[in-house]
Amino acid sequence: PRSRRVSVIVHQDFYRPSEELIPFTVAVMTGRLPVYFLDCTVSSSMHTAVYAAVAAALPSDVIRPVGWPGGRALVTVAAFRYGSVRWTSPDGLAGGNPAYGEVAVAAVVTLSADAGRAGLGGFVLLMPVTTEEACLDGRTLFGYPKIVADIDFAEDLSRRSVRVSDEDGTLLTYTVRPGGPILSDRQPRLTYTVLDGQLVQTTSRVHGTMRLRPGSKAARLDLHDHPATQRFRGLGISPAALLGISHLDYRMVIPRPGRPVGPAETFDSSPGRAWHGGRFAVSYPGTGRIDVSSPSAATATGTHH
């Protein structure tokens, strides 16, 4: 049928590079973009914050916060479990990173000169990850303000929870409660970061299915007293969400480096803990904690095979 042929074409285009493969080098590692995130578990939510505080935190006049009634701005939170991250190596074989966890906190912004919303995206404020490789790749290639931390995920049928911590204590705790209608998600993601004195806009392709639940009970974010979150607790981010999203499936492709859109001041998160790699663990009811970051994850306490 015609609809099936169209579906196959869209599916193929999602994975197919839109241009020649782009070489990159990070430390001693080389590869070629795009980067493919193929096995992901994702939860996210939208919160409000103080507009003036968010505007003051942005490092460039090229972007401005998206407003919300009552002098508020919008902030997104997202928790990712990446099971498979792949790219093409210089010899044409598959390269990639080990599985890792990530949490991103971003201010919803648009280009200041844009009368519409074509530049609508998120300026990344904080991005803890669980591996040194993911931290270095994100910083070097895209300017993401990544830090290394421990990220513990817990999941059951009624909630998905995350705790981010390091040797200085807990940075944040975050819970999304799934619910709402099932919707397709094909909306490209725009992120803004600072790289080499420039505000950079990076576009990611997304292919997924999600449940969207509106209301304050859909998700909750708590920022704890920690050096890495000190600058963000002054933004007045509401703990309760406007809406929560739980993806049933999620794939993402970053096809090319970010595009410079204007000058920017230096922006960086806390340097994080100075050691090689954090803990990436997942817990389910009735089982022990599965330490995905450990080579012996398959023999985690309380699990049987």
Salt bridges, closest charged atoms under 4 A:
ASP13 OD1 - ARG16 NH1 2.51
GLU19 OE1 - ARG256 NE 3.29
GLU102 OE1 - LYS146 NZ 3.19
GLU132 OE1 - HIS276 ND1 2.83
ASP150 OD2 - ARG273 NH1 3.02
ASP150 OD2 - ARG279 NH1 3.59
ASP152 OD2 - ARG279 NH2 2.72
GLU155 OE1 - ARG81 NH1 2.67
GLU155 OE2 - ARG160 NE 3.60
ASP156 OD2 - ARG159 NE 3.53
ASP166 OD1 - HIS226 NE2 2.69
ASP185 OD2 - ARG189 NH2 2.56
ASP185 OD2 - HIS247 NE2 2.79
ASP222 OD2 - ARG220 NE 3.00
ASP225 OD1 - ARG233 NH2 2.99
ASP249 OD2 - ARG251 NH1 3.80
ASP268 OD1 - ARG139 NH2 2.99
